Amino acid sequence: MTLAIPADELENLFDALPDVVFFVKDTAGRYTHANLTLVRRLGLKNREQVIGRGVAELFPAHMGGSYAAQDRRVLAGETIEDQLEVHIFPNRAPGWCLTRKHPLRVRGKVRGVVGISRDLGQPDGRHPTYDRLRRVVDHLQLHYADNVRMAKLAELAGVSLAQLERHFRNVFQITPQQALTRVRIEAAMRRLTGVDGIAEIGQACGFADQSAFARQFKATVGMTPRAYRKLASA
């Protein structure tokens, strides 16, 4: 027997998870359900301030546009799995998370979007491969501007490529490639508070060109490097 769980019940369950954002949206991109974690991170007081509104009304324009573009992809039938993102909280502090968005289908037709964003927790320091994987992380911190090869990272950890991917997910909740992206984006965010040119910052952070830098930055942070610089300096 298939048991359908009402979204209201899921919403109540996810209210108990302060490190997970849960939401459901309709085909127009308006929230129909949102847990209290999302409400609080928007700087609001109650759920009613979110329900019925879209991302363009709740997030700054440079971020809302990126989230709306994601929703349109999902409404077209695409599934987004473990998208590494930076969320900017009301106090402007950044927080890393993994986002999943699935088409919400009713009798075979897409009727909305259901998703979660899960905060990245602390690494599992008790995992037997933790010390070896720390060598990989240290290497990324030192060489993120270089052409980093996954085979080199596996060699540093003394494991195969498949084992590196699996152990990295177990310990850090992300893949080695996502870890590299995180280090590069964090470095770029720091540099964007200074005066260096955007193209120069992209090159210094390991991106092939300004276009590749802008594309990855927007996909991860939800806004362009230029918009982030403006936000950080405000």
N, C-alpha and C positions, 0 to 999 in steps of 0.2 A: 504494500500500500504506500502510495506517495503522499507525504504530509506537507502541505503548503504552510509556511510560517508567515503570518502577516507582518508587513513592514513595521507596523506599530510595535510589535513584540521585539523585533530585532533592534529597533531604536532604543527601547527601554534597556535591553541587554547591553548595548554598546555605551549607554550612559555611564556604566560602571567602569569603563576603560579610559582612564585619563590620557593614555598614550596612543589612542586610536581615534581618528575622525571617521565617522560613518555618515553616509548621505544617500538619498534617492532623489532623482530629478525627473521631471516629465519631459516630453518631447520638445518643449520650448526652453528647456534648460533651467526651469524654475524648481527650487527645492520643494519637495513634498514631505521629506523626512530629513532630520538632522539630529545627531546626538549632541549632548551638552558640551562635549569637548570642542566641537566645531563652533558652537555658539560662543563659548568663552574665548576661543582663539580669534574670533572676529571682534572681540571687545564688546559683545552684546550681553544682555542680561537674561533673556528668555528666548525660547524656541520660536515663539510667534513672530519675533523680529527677523527670522530667517525664512520661514515657510512662505512660499508664494513669490519669493524674490529670486532673481538670477545673479550670477557671479558679477555681472557688470554693475549691479547695484550694491554689492557687498564688499568687493575688492577694489583696490585702485585700478584705474583703467589699464595701465601697462601690465598688470597681473591678470585681471579678469578676462582680457582678450585671449591670453594663452590658455586659461582653463576652459573658456568657451570653445576654443578650437579643438581641444581634447574631447570635449563632450560631443561635438559634431562628428568626430571620427567614430566614437562609440555608437552614436545614434545611427550611423551608416553601417553598423554591424561589426566594427573592429573591437577587439579586446585589448586593453592595456594592462600589461602584467609587470609589476615591480618596477615602475618608472621611478628612478632616483630623482628626488626633487628637494629643493630648499624652499621652505615656507617662511615667509617674513611675518612675524607676529606683530600685534599692535604696538609693542614697545620697540619694534624694528629689530629685535633679536632674531637671527636666523636659526632655523631648526631643520635637520635633515630627516627625510622620511622616504618610505617606499609607497607609491600609490598604485592601486589597482582599480580599474573601471571596467565594468561588464555591461553589455546591452541587457536591458530588462525586457524579456520577451513574454508576451501574453498571447497564447494560442498561435504561436509562431511569428508574431509580428513584434517589432521593437517598439516598446511603449515608453521607454525611459532609460535612465542610467542609474546603476547601483554601484557604489564604490566605497573604498576605505583608503585612508592614508595612515600608515603605521610608522611611528617614530622609530628611528634607529636607536637601539639600546646599546649598552656597554658591551664590549667584546667578551666572549666566554673565555676568561683567563685560565679556566680549569681544563680546557680541551687539550688533549695530548699533543696536538700540533701547534699550540698557541705560540710557543717560543720560536719555532721555525717560521711561522707566518709573520711574526713581528719583524723578522729580518726583511721580509718582503715589504712590509709597511715602511720600515726605515729607509729602504732603497727608494721607494716611491717618493718619500718626503725629500730626499736628496736629489733625485734625478727626474722629477716630473716634467721638467722642461725638455728632456731628451726624447728620443724615439724609443720608448719603452716596449720591449718585446715580452710577451707572455711566457715564451719559452725560457727566457732568462729568469723570470720570476719563479717559475717552477724549479729551475736549477738551483736557485738560492734556497728554496724551501726543501730541496731534496725529494721532490715528489713528481708525479706525472702531471701533465696539463689537466687531465680529468680530475685527478685527486686535488690539485690546487683549487680548482673551481668549487668542488664539493666541500672541502675543508674551509675555504674562505666563507662560503655561505653559512656553514655551521658556526663559525667563530664570529664573523663580522656582519652577518645577515645580508651581505652584498657580494657581487662577483669581484674578481681582481680588476677587471676593466672598469667597473663602477667605482672601485676604490681609487683608481687612477683619476677618473673624472672628478671625484670628490676633492682630491688633493689639488688638482689644477683649478677647479672653480673656487675653492677656498683661497688659493693664492691670488687669483684674479680679483676676488672681492676685496681682499686687503689692498691690492695695488690700485683699485679703482677709487679708493679714498684719497689717492695722491694726485699728481699732476701729469703723469706719463700719458702718452697718447694711447688710444684704445688698441690700435694695430700693434703698437709696441708691447702692450701688456699681453695681448693674445700670443704673440711670438714668444715672449718670455715665459709663458705658462704652458708651452708645448703644443700650441695649435698651429696647424699648417699655414693658415692665413686668417685675415680678419673675418671673412665670411664664415669659415668653420668655427671660429671662436664665438661669433655672435649667435650662430645657430645653436651650438651646444649650450651656451650660457642661457639663452632664452628657454630652451627645452628644460633646463635644470632649475633655473631661478624664477622663470615665469615672466621675465622682462629682459629687455636688451641691456648690454653693458652700459650704454649711455643713460638709460632710464635708471639703472641701479646707481650709477654715479650721482645722478641728480637726487635720488632718494637719500643716499648716504650722506650727502652734503647739506641736505635741508635742515 
